[in-house]
Amino acid sequence: MVVTYGAHRALGPIDLQVPSGRRTVLIGPSGCGKSTLLRVLNGLVRPSAGAVRFDGAAVTADSALAVRRRMGYVIQDGGLFPHLTARKNAALMARWLGRPAREVAARIEELADLVRLPRELLDRFPAQLSGGQRQRVSLMRALMLDPEVLLLDEPMGALDPIIRYELQEDLRAAFDTLGKTLVLVTHDIAEAWHFGHVLVLMRDGRIVQQGSLEDLVRTPADPFVTRFLNAQRSPVTQ
C-alpha cells in the first residue's frame, strides 16, 4: 500500500497485518507516517496504490463509512465539541444513529466506570475538565458504539507526566478488560512497551521492523532501530 501527495510519497510501500484482539503500537520519529497510516486504516485517507482490508474485505469508497462505524478513533487533543457537555460528547454518534435514550444513558454510565471518569463530571463542558479527563471522555465516545477496533493517535502526548501515568494505568486496565483490537500511535517507547503486544517501528513512511520490544533491542533489523531506541533514554530499552 502506498500514499502519495503529488510527487511526495508520504507512506509506503507498506504491508501490515493488525492481529485481531491484540494491541499494535506504531512508533517512530515525527513525520515518519504513523498518523497517516492510522488515517488510512479508518478510511480518512485513501491509498494511492494498494488496498486496505478489514475483516477480509477491501475497503472501498462505498464501504468506508460503514467500516469506520466499526472503529473507535481518538486523537491527541480529544476532539471534543466545546459547546457540548461530556455526556453529550460521548453520546454524539449514538444519538445521531437514533439509539434509545435509556440505552444511551446506561451505556454512558458503564463507560464512565470503565475509563474511571467520576459520573459527576459528565455534565461539565470540556473547558471545565482536565486534559486527562477530556481524553477519558474522548475514549468513551470512541467506545460508545462498541467498536471492534480502537485507533488512538497520540492520545496522551499533550499531558503532564503524572496525569499521563495515571491515564496510562487506567487505559491499560480498560483495554485488558475489553480485549479489543487496538492500534496506538506514540513516539514514546516506554508507552509503547506498556501497551503493545506488537511494536511497529517506522521511518520515512516505511516499516523498519516489527515485533516485541525485546526483538527490537536484541535483534535490530537496521542500525536505525538501535539509534531510535537509544535516543529514548528509557530504562525499558536497556
C-alpha positions in Angstrom: 0.0 0.0 0.0 1.2 3.5 -0.9 0.0 7.0 -0.2 1.3 9.9 -2.3 0.6 13.6 -2.4 1.6 14.9 -5.8 5.2 13.9 -6.2 5.7 13.3 -2.5 5.4 9.7 -1.2 4.0 10.0 2.4 3.7 6.3 3.0 4.8 3.1 1.6 5.2 0.7 0.3 3.8 -0.9 3.4 2.4 -4.3 4.1 1.0 -4.5 7.7 -1.3 -7.0 9.3 -3.0 -6.0 12.5 -3.7 -9.1 14.6 -7.3 -9.3 16.0 -7.6 -8.9 19.7 -4.0 -7.6 20.1 -2.5 -4.2 20.7 -0.3 -2.9 17.9 1.7 0.2 18.6 3.2 2.4 15.8 6.4 4.1 16.9 9.0 6.3 15.1 10.2 9.8 14.7 7.9 12.8 13.9 6.9 12.8 10.2 7.6 9.1 9.7 3.9 8.4 8.6 2.4 6.9 11.8 -0.6 9.2 11.9 -1.1 8.9 8.1 -1.2 5.2 8.4 -3.8 5.4 11.2 -6.0 7.6 9.0 -5.6 5.2 6.1 -6.8 2.4 8.4 -10.0 4.2 9.2 -10.6 5.4 5.7 -9.9 9.1 6.2 -7.1 8.8 3.7 -7.4 6.7 0.6 -4.3 4.8 -0.6 -2.8 5.9 -3.9 -2.0 2.3 -4.7 -2.8 -1.0 -3.0 -5.7 -1.6 -0.7 -6.8 -1.7 3.0 -8.7 -4.8 4.0 -11.0 -5.0 7.0 -12.3 -8.4 8.1 -11.0 -9.8 4.8 -12.8 -7.4 2.5 -11.3 -4.5 0.7 -12.4 -1.1 2.0 -13.8 1.0 -0.9 -15.3 4.5 -1.2 -18.7 2.9 -0.8 -17.9 0.8 2.2 -15.6 3.2 4.1 -18.3 4.8 6.2 -19.7 1.5 7.3 -16.2 0.3 8.2 -15.5 3.5 10.1 -18.5 2.9 12.3 -16.9 -0.4 13.4 -13.9 1.5 14.6 -13.3 4.0 17.5 -10.9 6.9 16.9 -9.2 9.1 19.4 -6.9 12.0 18.5 -4.3 13.8 20.6 -6.4 16.7 21.8 -9.5 14.6 22.1 -11.6 16.5 19.5 -14.4 17.2 21.9 -17.0 19.8 20.9 -16.6 22.7 23.4 -20.4 23.6 23.4 -21.4 20.1 24.5 -21.1 18.5 27.9 -19.0 15.4 28.4 -22.2 13.4 28.4 -23.4 14.8 25.1 -20.0 14.5 23.5 -19.8 10.8 24.5 -23.3 10.2 23.2 -23.0 12.1 19.9 -22.8 9.2 17.4 -25.4 7.1 19.3 -27.9 9.9 19.3 -27.2 10.6 15.6 -28.0 7.0 14.9 -31.2 7.2 16.8 -30.3 4.9 19.7 -32.9 4.8 22.5 -32.2 7.5 25.2 -32.4 5.0 28.0 -29.9 2.7 26.3 -27.5 5.6 25.6 -27.7 6.8 29.2 -26.9 3.3 30.6 -24.0 2.9 28.2 -22.5 6.3 29.2 -22.6 5.3 32.9 -21.0 1.9 32.0 -18.2 3.6 30.0 -17.6 6.3 32.7 -16.9 3.5 35.2 -14.7 1.7 32.6 -12.4 4.7 32.0 -12.7 5.8 35.6 -14.3 9.2 35.0 -16.3 10.3 38.0 -20.0 10.5 37.0 -20.4 14.0 38.5 -18.1 15.2 35.7 -20.4 14.0 32.9 -22.4 17.3 32.9 -19.4 19.5 32.7 -18.1 21.1 29.5 -14.7 20.3 28.1 -13.2 23.6 29.3 -14.2 22.6 32.9 -12.2 19.3 32.6 -8.5 18.5 32.9 -6.6 17.2 29.9 -6.7 13.6 31.3 -10.5 13.9 31.9 -11.1 15.1 28.4 -9.2 12.1 27.0 -11.3 9.8 29.1 -14.4 11.4 27.6 -12.9 11.0 24.1 -12.3 7.3 24.8 -15.9 7.0 26.0 -17.1 8.5 22.7 -14.9 6.1 20.7 -16.3 3.1 22.6 -19.9 4.2 22.6 -20.9 2.0 19.7 -18.8 -0.9 21.0 -16.4 -0.9 18.0 -14.4 -3.9 17.0 -11.2 -1.8 16.6 -9.8 1.2 18.5 -7.4 3.6 16.8 -5.6 6.0 19.1 -3.4 8.8 17.8 -1.0 10.1 20.5 -3.9 10.2 23.0 -1.6 11.1 25.9 1.0 13.1 24.1 0.0 16.6 25.5 -0.5 15.5 29.1 1.9 16.2 32.0 3.8 13.2 33.3 1.7 12.5 36.4 -1.7 12.7 34.6 -0.2 10.7 31.7 1.0 8.0 34.0 -2.4 7.7 35.7 -4.3 7.6 32.4 -1.9 5.0 31.0 -2.6 2.7 34.0 -6.3 3.2 33.8 -6.4 2.7 30.0 -4.3 -0.4 30.2 -6.7 -1.9 32.7 -9.6 -0.9 30.4 -8.0 -2.4 27.3 -7.3 -5.6 29.2 -10.9 -5.8 30.2 -12.2 -5.1 26.7 -9.8 -7.3 24.7 -10.4 -5.3 21.6 -8.1 -4.9 18.6 -6.1 -1.7 19.2 -3.7 0.4 17.1 -1.9 3.1 19.1 0.4 5.8 17.7 3.1 7.1 20.1 6.6 8.4 19.9 7.3 7.2 23.5 9.0 3.8 23.7 8.0 3.4 27.3 4.4 3.9 26.5 4.7 1.6 23.5 6.2 -1.1 25.8 3.4 -0.5 28.4 0.6 -1.0 25.9 1.8 -3.0 23.0 1.8 -6.7 22.1 3.4 -5.8 18.8 5.6 -2.7 18.1 5.9 -1.4 14.6 8.9 1.0 14.1 8.5 3.3 11.1 10.9 5.6 9.2 10.3 7.8 6.1 6.9 6.2 5.5 8.0 2.6 5.7 8.2 -0.1 8.3 11.7 -0.7 9.5 11.0 -3.5 12.0 8.1 -5.0 13.9 7.9 -7.4 16.8 8.2 -7.2 20.6 10.4 -4.6 22.3 12.8 -7.5 23.1 13.0 -8.3 19.4 13.9 -4.7 18.5 16.5 -4.4 21.3 18.2 -7.8 20.8 17.9 -8.3 17.1 17.6 -4.9 15.4 16.9 -5.2 11.6 18.8 -2.0 10.9 21.2 0.4 12.7 18.3 2.9 12.8 16.4 0.7 15.2 19.2 0.8 17.8 19.7 4.6 17.3 16.0 5.2 17.8 15.8 3.1 21.0 19.0 4.6 22.4 17.7 8.1 21.8 14.7 7.4 24.0 17.0 7.2 27.1 14.5 4.8 28.6 15.3 2.0 31.1 13.0 -0.4 29.2 15.5 -0.4 26.3 18.5 -1.2 28.4 
